[in-house]
């Protein structure tokens, strides 16, 4: 259950000033080297729903609170491949289990400004009641969580225990497909660029409200094309909320590049999946190769949940690998096609058999 309002820290005090300055980086890559077939994880799955052939999956029959270490590693690998994985009916996935799962994958991030619980500063509170007029909200703005940090997030784990009766969905977009859709010339051009990600939106909010931060508001430069260390696939790594500029180009060129990438992220419906929250639903996504946005259409209802954000590695681009989601998907596509052809053949044979029997 999400904490009561008196159990939420809204602004820094002398006691917790500098908490976010202790953020560090992952010393290992969760999911790397896990069983490619994910047999331990998927053995308990009663139903699997792939939201699209390449992106987004919902798993039934799994209790996140009961995952073994091996299953947790395989889940991390699956999330890196599918971008975002959804779960329903996770009523026993409480704050303790939330923190436990995230900690298995790396050090937990303390946000420098977003409210957190009194017990766990790593657990941020997303409660629409806490949004004063004019508060900056990343709903309706595509982003990758805390990309302004020198070691941005690998995974985010979000659970809502109070959802609006209507509205309030979240949408994710696939950074792998975005990169793969670009022409080879544009891919090569972007691979040589870096971009500056900033905390500017929080500086504006701080100036307007006087709220004290829990640590330094960082700015960081990262590759425009990033290699996911679990899959080895390439993804675009810019977003409209935190990416201020492309480094070492003119302002006009930077604006052109970012506007184009942001436009593709927001408008290519074939790269997107949309999730309708239910009470005790959980979404876990890979911030290294996906983007997301809330849909702010739920007023006058309230929405409340908790998010744990796992700190990852320093973003990098691996020039030596040619691996992409598209190439990896070729074998999967062959299996899908073969399965469909076999199904059609079986239907045709059944029809012919029925026709012969009638005759």
C-alpha positions, -999 to +999 in steps of 0.1 A: +000+000+000+013+035-008+021+056+022-002+082+037+006+119+030+022+123+064+047+096+055+060+114+024+090+137+023+083+166+000+113+188+005+149+184+018+158+191+054+192+191+071+187+154+079+183+143+043+201+170+024+226+154+001+209+120+000+209+120-038+246+128-039+252+093-028+238+078-060+263+054-076+264+030-106+258-006-112+288-028-108+273-056-129+248-059-157+216-075-144+203-100-170+234-104-189+243-141-193+208-152-182+193-183-199+182-171-234+151-193-232+143-180-197+130-214-187+129-208-149+109-176-153+085-187-180+078-221-164+053-204-141+036-183-168+000-192-174-006-166-201+017-144-222+004-114-241+029-098-265+015-063-271+034-062-305+057-086-322+088-068-309+078-046-280+059-049-247+048-081-230+023-090-202+029-121-181+002-138-160+009-165-133+039-148-118+042-133-084+070-108-083+074-112-045+082-149-050+109-147-077+141-166-072+175-150-080+176-169-113+141-159-122+149-122-114+179-124-137+159-139-165+132-112-160+158-085-163+169-101-196+133-103-209+127-066-200+159-056-219+146-075-249+109-065-248+114-030-235+086-032-209+069-061-191+035-058-173+020-078-144-015-079-129-028-087-094+005-081-075-013-074-042+015-089-021+042-068-039+045-043-010+071-016-004+096-041+010+093-064-020+095-035-043+128-024-029+141-060-028+135-067-065+151-034-076+181-040-053+187-073-070+194-055-102+216-026-089+219+003-065+186+022-061+185+058-072+174+086-049+157+114-069+170+148-062+136+165-061+106+141-065+089+133-031+099+100-014+088+079+015+101+085+050+112+049+053+129+045+020+143+076+001+148+054-029+110+049-033+095+079-050+058+088-046+037+096-076+005+110-062-016+135-081-026+151-048+009+163-044+008+183-077+004+220-069-007+244-097+021+249-122+041+218-111+061+204-139+048+169-147+064+145-171+030+132-180+024+140-217+062+144-222+082+115-236+113+107-215+137+081-201+139+082-163+167+104-149+188+105-181+204+137-167+224+116-142+260+105-151+248+069-145+211+069-156+185+043-148+186+008-161+152-003-149+122+013-133+096-006-114+062+012-110+031+000-091-001+020-087-024+011-058-049+038-066-060+043-101-086+066-118-119+051-129-111+065-163-079+076-180-044+076-166-028+051-191+009+051-197+025+047-232+059+034-240+079+038-273+107+015-285+141+030-289+155+000-307+129+002-335+135+040-338+172+034-344+166+005-368+141+025-389+167+051-397+187+050-430+223+037-427+237+072-434+217+088-406+225+060-383+262+065-389+259+102-385+241+099-351+265+073-338+292+099-338+273+124-316+267+130-279+240+150-263+237+170-230+209+159-207+200+183-179+180+188-148+167+222-161+130+213-156+137+207-119+157+239-116+127+258-129+104+241-105+127+247-076+129+284-085+092+287-087+084+268-055+114+272-032+115+235-026+149+222-014+165+194-033+178+161-018+211+166-037+228+181-067+208+186-099+231+170-124+238+176-161+255+148-182+266+141-217+256+108-232+259+091-267+229+098-290+230+061-300+234+038-270+242+001-268+221-019-244+246-041-224+222-070-220+211-074-256+239-056-275+213-039-296+214-002-305+189+024-294+184+061-297+190+078-263+176+113-264+143+126-251+122+157-251+122+163-213+159+161-203+179+164-235+189+200-239+212+199-269+233+179-293+270+186-284+294+202-309+269+213-335+252+246-340+220+255-321+200+252-353+214+218-361+208+206-326+172+218-328+167+200-361+181+167-349+162+166-316+129+177-331+132+150-356+140+123-331+113+135-306+088+136-334+095+099-343+093+089-306+059+105-301+042+098-335+052+064-346+023+043-333+039+011-346+067+016-321+044+021-291+024+001-266-003+015-242-010+001-208-043+004-190-036+003-153-056-018-128-052-018-090-020-037-081-007-037-116+031-034-120+051-022-150+089-027-153+108-011-182+143-007-195+152+031-196+182+024-218+161+015-248+126+028-243+107+060-236+075+066-218+049+092-210+018+093-188-015+104-203-029+133-182-065+127-190-077+114-156-089+146-138-109+149-115-098+114-104-067+108-084-038+084-091-012+072-066+017+048-068+053+041-060+084+038-082+118+023-076+145+033-101+176+012-105+209+030-114+227+015-143+260+019-160+276+049-178+260+049-213+282+039-241+282+031-278+299-001-289+314+005-324+324-032-327+290-047-326+265-047-355+237-064-334+203-048-337+168-057-326+158-061-363+186-087-370+178-106-338+141-106-347+146-123-380+147-158-365+117-151-343+098-139-374+107-171-392+092-191-364+060-170-364+056-174-401+062-211-400+036-215-372+010-195-391+017-215-423+013-248-403-020-235-389-033-225-423-022-259-437-040-277-409-072-257-415-071-265-452-065-302-446-094-302-422-117-285-447-107-310-474-112-339-451-147-326-442-155-320-478-145-355-488-165-370-460-196-351-470-192-361-506 
